[in-house]
Structures are given as structure tokens and as C-alpha cells.
Amino acid sequence: MMINSLVKKSVKSLIPYRVEECQDAIKLDANENNNVAYLLNQKIAKALMELKVNQYPDSDCCRLRGQLGRELGLSPQQLLMGCGSDQLISLVINSFVGEGDKVLTLTPTFGMYKLSTQIAGGATVEVPLGEDFTFDFYSFMKALRRESPKVIFLTTPNNPTGGIIPREQLIKIIEYANAIVVVDEAYYEFCGETVIDLVNYYPNLVVLRTLSKGYGLAGARVGYAAGGRGIMGILYKVKPPYNVSSISQLAAQVCLDNRGFIEAEIQEVIKEREKLRTALEAMGMKVYKSYGNFLLCRLDKAKEMYNYLLENKVLVRYFGEEGPLAGCLRITIGTKEENQLVLKLLQEILDVTTEVAV
Ligand SMILES: Cc1ncc(COP(=O)(O)O)c(C=O)c1O
């Protein structure tokens, strides 16, 4: 049987999301938090001893939502937990986007908005960021008027560029748009600016957060969406039952219970980010202002640098030679030792290439 003839049109032309694998490398390519693993592993392992894995998990993550709700000043009905915020992105799209509907977002930005939109049969309209990858409010509003999208995705801080969108501009977009506005705050913990309080006032607003970044829990796949009761009621209709495993719920609980420790480590990452930025700039690289746990830099010979780091078992993100990110590397802020190693390796390869040029 020709299964290809059965595949739906939107899936046929799909390019799968590619993840670089390098087993024993220091991972600085996916904006994980390498600083918290040592404590979390121990605490999660201990808590697992009590877990009844023979039972299905709490389907709606009531305990987690209760705790998060108290911390955020929201009711549990205003929160929905997902298997990573990736699942929440596709939940929003599957709830609101059908064949031919438009989704408005930025470029460059996180790739999953476009991928999930394509699977749903929708069309993504991308508004380029402005100079130095800053948010171009004027162009965005123009596109919003022109395109009449069903859903808007705005990422602040943005991945992979690191910039933020001012709150006043977000409010103007939310107020103007006859669309669902998703503000993805995956890197909120490194920046501190949020619009989550606004979900009480704007029924078309959804804020996404994740425990994968600041909280160092990417392996457990836990994210959450916050919104008004109306929109949450719609998302709950589409959410699969038991979508967050009991092991992941427990790991998330351990994270929330160890907030103090994790928050101190987040402050360390921010300090390290600024140290690394200064050092990279001193090497002559262009480094974009970042409010996340990563730095996007533009440099000559980005591919050579990437390969040299990889040969030395350090994996960073390279974006190829085409498009607005050509010649850029995104480096996740690691532990102090990892960051020092990156600097040492980059200096080595710079010295070699400079000597050859001379
Ligand atoms: C902006 C943004 N949103 C969402 C995600 C997905 O995170 P999660 O691990 O919660 O699925 C990422 C991951 O890189 C991201 O950068």
C-alpha cells in the first residue's frame, strides 16, 4: 500500500524538528540549566521511592496547579499543565487553527509555532525583527491589521535572539487583536518581566511558562499555560487525559519545593551571562542583548568555531549559512567551569585563525 498517498497534505511537506545528538558533550545548545542538576537529581530520586507508579497520574495535575495558582495569584482553573510547553503550543493551535487559518509570529523565533501550525493545516506569517533583532512594533501592528490572524505567538525573552517585548506594546497588541495572543515566557525566570497578571483582564491572552529552563527540568517535560477561565475551558476540551506523567509531576513538585535554591542558581546564571558577554565582546564578537540564559553572537567563521567546540566535546547551537541567523552561534550559559571552557576554546581557535590570516 502507498501510505504516502494517505498522508494529509500539511504533513507531507513537513520538515521534522531536528535535534543535534552528541552523547558525551557538554550541552550548551538547548538552553537547559546545567547548574541545578546535582541537587534536583538527589531530591527527585528520594521522592520517587514513595510514588505509586502502578497508578495513572493525577490527570489535571491538581496539586501542582493549586500550588502554582497560590504563588501566581491565579485560581487553579486558570492554569493547565502540559507535557512541556511544546504540548501547550500545539493545544492552542489545535483548538483555534484550522485549514487555511493564519498564525502571526516573529522571525527569527522558536520553531515549534510554525511546525504545529503547519501540522494543523494553517499558515504562519512571520514578521521580521528589527535592527539588532529588537521587536519592531510598527511592522508587527501593520502585519496584524493586514493578516487578521486567528492566533499570535510572541516570545519574550525571544529564543534565539534574547530580546524582550515591552509590556505596553504587548498590551496594545492584546487590546487591538481579534485573535488569541499567546505570550511565551519560557525564559521568564532569567528576566523577571511578565504579563501573567493580565490574564485576569484580557480573555484572549494565554501566557506560557515552562520548568525546562530556569527550573532545570527539561527532561521531565513540564510546562503550564495561564489564561482566563473561558479560554482555559476550551484548552481543557482538547487536552489529552494524563498528559503529564506522575514521575514528571513529582519532579515538578520537587522543583517548586526547592524554589529558594533554584532561584539562587538562576541569579548565578544571570551573573555568568554578563561575564561571558563581556569576554566575548572583548574577543571582537557581536553579542546581542539577552534576557535569557543564552547569548546569541555573530562572528566570522561561525561554522569553524562550532566545529572546534564540538571536536572538544562542547555542543552549542549553529544556525547554518542562510537567513538572518547566518554566522550566528547561540551559547547557553552553563556552569562557571563550562563557560570558562567555552572561552578558552574560542580563544584557542581565534588565535589559530588569526595566525593563519597574518
Ligand atoms: C521560547 C520557547 N518556548 C517553548 C519552548 C519549549 O519548552 P518545553 O521544554 O517546555 O517544551 C522552548 C524550548 O526551547 C522555547 O525556547
The ligand as an SDF file (V2000), in Angstrom:
LIG
                    3D

 16 16  0  0  0  0  0  0  0  0999 V2000
   10.5320   30.0850   23.5500 C   0  0  0  0  0  0  0  0  0  0  0  0
   10.3520   28.6490   23.8790 C   0  0  0  0  0  0  0  0  0  0  0  0
    9.1170   28.1900   24.1320 N   0  0  0  0  0  0  0  0  0  0  0  0
    8.9010   26.9130   24.4340 C   0  0  0  0  0  0  0  0  0  0  0  0
    9.9470   26.0080   24.4760 C   0  0  0  0  0  0  0  0  0  0  0  0
    9.6270   24.5740   24.7720 C   0  0  0  0  0  0  0  0  0  0  0  0
    9.9250   24.2620   26.0690 O   0  0  0  0  0  0  0  0  0  0  0  0
    9.3950   22.9370   26.7450 P   0  0  0  0  0  0  0  0  0  0  0  0
   10.6120   22.1910   27.1440 O   0  0  0  0  0  0  0  0  0  0  0  0
    8.5810   23.4050   27.9020 O   0  0  0  0  0  0  0  0  0  0  0  0
    8.5660   22.1880   25.7540 O   0  0  0  0  0  0  0  0  0  0  0  0
   11.2500   26.4300   24.2200 C   0  0  0  0  0  0  0  0  0  0  0  0
   12.3630   25.4820   24.2370 C   0  0  0  0  0  0  0  0  0  0  0  0
   13.4410   25.7270   23.7930 O   0  0  0  0  0  0  0  0  0  0  0  0
   11.4500   27.7930   23.9100 C   0  0  0  0  0  0  0  0  0  0  0  0
   12.6670   28.2630   23.6370 O   0  0  0  0  0  0  0  0  0  0  0  0
  1  2  1  0
  2  3  1  0
  2 15  2  0
  3  4  2  0
  4  5  1  0
  5  6  1  0
  5 12  2  0
  6  7  1  0
  7  8  1  0
  8  9  2  0
  8 10  1  0
  8 11  1  0
 12 13  1  0
 12 15  1  0
 13 14  2  0
 15 16  1  0
M  END
$$$$
